Amino acid sequence: MIPINNPLTIKKILKNGAKLRHSEFHHAHRIDWLRAAVLGANDGIVSTSSLVIGVAAAQADLHTIPVTGVAGLVAGAVVGLL
């Protein structure tokens, strides 16, 4: 393998039609599930907390607030399965 640290060497290789080989192997394509899980969890936390804060701000009784939170979690889980 030809060292390609020099920009002139890169131009010469590309001019001759040779393809550059990438010697490193990355696993970035495997990480999509983790990104989806983190963003999905963040979305669920924000949605549920916003719902609970909205109900609490409406001065609902103390029994209604946790029931609303659980209902929001269940609804989010059901939508997540679809």
ZABA-604963 format. One record per residue (C-alpha): x, y, z. Coordinates in steps of 0.001 Angstrom, whole numbers. Example, Ala and Ser with C-alpha at 12.3 -4.5 7.8 and 13.67 -1.06 7.14 Angstrom:
<recs>
REC       X       Y       Z
REC   12300   -4500    7800
REC   13670   -1060    7140
</recs>
This chain:
<recs>
REC       X       Y       Z
REC       0       0       0
REC    1337    3429    -945
REC    1518    6004    1845
REC    -751    8866     871
REC     154   11523    3407
REC    1284   13916     687
REC   -1496   15768   -1224
REC     560   15540   -4433
REC     648   11759   -4094
REC   -3137   11689   -3745
REC   -3555   13761   -6918
REC   -1169   11469   -8794
REC   -3038    8352   -7665
REC   -6422    9811   -8585
REC   -5094   11013  -11950
REC   -3954    7496  -12830
REC   -7423    6138  -12052
REC   -6365    4083   -9048
REC   -8740    3783   -6141
REC   -7705    4701   -2642
REC   -8048    1947     -90
REC   -9311    2838    3316
REC   -7352     813    5835
REC   -9606    1464    8829
REC  -12832    -374    9565
REC  -15597    1575   11285
REC  -18659     260   13065
REC  -20691    3452   12679
REC  -23347    1691   10614
REC  -24163    -533   13592
REC  -25029    2303   15956
REC  -28364    3346   14404
REC  -30399    1272   16868
REC  -28736    3023   19829
REC  -29414    6458   18403
REC  -33057    5525   17810
REC  -33386    4164   21351
REC  -31855    7250   22971
REC  -33919    9686   20912
REC  -37065    7641   21476
REC  -36513    7522   25227
REC  -35849   11256   25290
REC  -39050   11862   23342
REC  -41029    9700   25766
REC  -39610   11454   28818
REC  -40349   14899   27426
REC  -43865   13945   26288
REC  -44836   12307   29569
REC  -43373   15027   31758
REC  -45090   17703   29665
REC  -48399   15912   30065
REC  -47993   15563   33833
REC  -46864   19177   34243
REC  -49820   20369   32164
REC  -52291   18420   34285
REC  -50655   19588   37501
REC  -50735   23201   36283
REC  -54474   22856   35723
REC  -54743   22270   39490
REC  -56085   18728   39215
REC  -56424   16651   42365
REC  -53446   14593   43552
REC  -54904   11297   42370
REC  -55342   12465   38779
REC  -51705   13487   38232
REC  -50070   10018   38595
REC  -52938    8388   36692
REC  -52277   10815   33845
REC  -48560    9955   33902
REC  -49234    6226   33746
REC  -51791    6728   30967
REC  -49233    8758   29005
REC  -46596    6041   29443
REC  -48986    3319   28309
REC  -50130    5365   25316
REC  -46525    6048   24319
REC  -45634    2359   24635
REC  -48626    1296   22532
REC  -47788    3811   19809
REC  -44163    2661   19931
REC  -45239    -901   19134
REC  -47091     117   15984
</recs>
